[in-house]
């Protein structure tokens, strides 16, 4: 019967697991781990290795962070009107808002694939699957061509709509951890509910770490080719989208908020200070742009990457008069910027200038430098020898197109292979390929020696989410760049449903944008750098406080060996979090009794009460003297060295300590102000002397206490030394370590007490703790608390 019961149980468990993954013959659900991956989830064919047969999604993060997850539904027969239902996350810290979890559908867009051929690439994150479509659009050159078309307004729904699943669809889950969330674990259930099949469920668990992420040490900007226009006029929706997209304030604010939510906090500005016909400077356009940026949550104090017409760099030599005029304008702009809250203003030089063309701008750059301004520009790797001394922030191109194109042409890659081999092509452009190149090292290291910064950019935005995360995250740190300014948030040309997504982070909508898988990868890269920044800053703080802590050296060695090029980024982030928590946990921490004693072998510890009669003598001192500047001189016991073993205490009063506030009860001496002197011998036997570690525990002394052993002062528990208030010190227990004191076996313990008001003395018990295990003060206090509770 026992064997049969066990077998039956195993069968039931197997059926339960199978049901969680397979749901009969109708459909299966797989979790994508990691969610940010270069593997594309296609509607047909085998699932990639990142799709796991599990019914659990586990996420980890910090307050305010966005964390992604993904799952795939594969249908054996068509599923109709599939809904995804999610209850609010809840845990010991309470329940989160309903909108803390957002679910979207991954939608294909007909665009260039990573290897080049145009194909329906899964990339857009939508709530409504129906407002965009891919339809046949054959041409003479390409009879198989397709077009992206809008079905009605170019606007997404605010919540996930039911979706029909013919074969397979991928869903995207974004968890926004509330800013006020307490550390701990929070759970909910994600229900997948088809109209024509049984529902299924995934368990979603989010662990919130007990620390806050710090801002990234790297700078995150982007080319943002837009012009701010008034509401109600012509804009990008009416065709004003060529070199720049014309955006009304509402659209501009929505897009900036989306950037901030993705960790990109300072897009560059296609605009700036103009020069009026009379030569005065006009800040009105830039003021309008800054106002909407600030409303969107982009803070002041950041560097402004502008395209100022005032003192705009030109590719020619300047006359002395032109130089002087430009210096004047730059100084005026810089003074305005400081008043406005922006101490650093950058002028953009001529875009993507290489070689001699860039050198021709030297006079303009020098004038900006002399006026206190700075210059940024997208350029190649040949700038440093010729213009590096006056270029404050080069944005250096990393060519990812050529390596991919070479391999794709050699293999004759078509659309299907390009999609299936997406992860393979990502490996071709891993940042390690570029890291050791001479021109890159010359530029990065040379700029840093000048105290300047260098950003990087790529022009293409291929559908490579995990590459985006790695390249814009820990890869930037490993290469030595100070940040990134990619092309582009949205490309310079667009026409409604037809947008150049191979050059863009997002898809522009009416009053907002659609996120993409690679844009989500970018956010994960920023967060990786935020974890790294938090770890490095915590490590630096720890070195100052705990210079000999082994965890410091271990963490530095781990960082040195961190594999940012090929390592598991989720595992790396979790290890960074573990080390942050461990470093922050060093030093003093209030513990419960159970926590304090968890590593203590209590049974091998001996506690001996120092309860034999003590000798006591009081030195009464009037309150004015006791509170005056020379109070210590009034203590005749100190002058007479009553702490010394040779002092005669034969006529002293015999008292027991630890029995409250009267000499009769034991320990205290009543209300007389002054100094009380106590002497006794430590109750140590020969066996006790062999114990490795010894501690004295004082339950409380009122008020200041000085402890002497064999004539030497070994401990102060005073208002000054303990950092306590007078209302605290009289009830505070304290521990005196005897581990650095030479003991003889007949050791004299003397305690001097100063009491300024009320009752005074050693009014709580004194205990001797003997152990072969080194203990902290908290552990000693916990042991005494346990002993007291047992009485």
Secondary structure, DSSP 8 states (H G I E B T S, - for coil): -HHHHHHHHHHHHHHHHHHHHHTTTTEEEEEESSSS-SS---SSS---TTEE--SEEEEEE-TT-EEEEEEEEEESS-EEEEEEEE---EETTEE--GGGEEEEEEEEEEEE-TTS-EEEEEEEEES-TTSEEEEE---SS-TT-EEEEESSSS---SS---EEESSEEEEEEEEE--TT--SEEEEEEEEEE-TTS--EEEEEEEEE-SS-----SSEEEE---EEEE-TTS--GGGT-BSSSEEEEHHHHHHHHHHHHHTT------S---EE-TTS-EE-HHHHHHHHHHHHTT--TTS-EEE--STT---SS---HHHHHHHHHHHHHHHHHHHHHT---EEEE-STT--HHHHHTTHHHHHHHHHTT-EEEEEE-TT-HHHHTTT-SEEEEE---HHHHHHHHHHHT--HHHHHHTHHHHHHHT-THHHHT-HHHHHHHHHHHHTT---EEE-S---S-HHHHHHHHTHHHHHHT--EEEES-SS-S-EETTEE-GGG-SSEEETTEEE-BHHHHHHHHHHHHHHHHHHHHHHHHHHHHH-TT-HHHHHHHHHHHH--TTTS-HHHHHHHHHHHHHHHHT-S-----HHHHTTT--GGG-EEEE--S-EEEEEEE--HHHHTSTTGGGG-HHHHTTTTSTTS--TTSEEE-SSS-SSTTTSSB--S--EEEEEEEE----HHHHTSSEEEEEES-EESEEEEEETTEEEEEESHHHHT--HHHHTT--EEEE-TTS---SS-EEEEEEEE-SS--EE-S-EEEEEESS---HHHHHHHHHHHHHH-
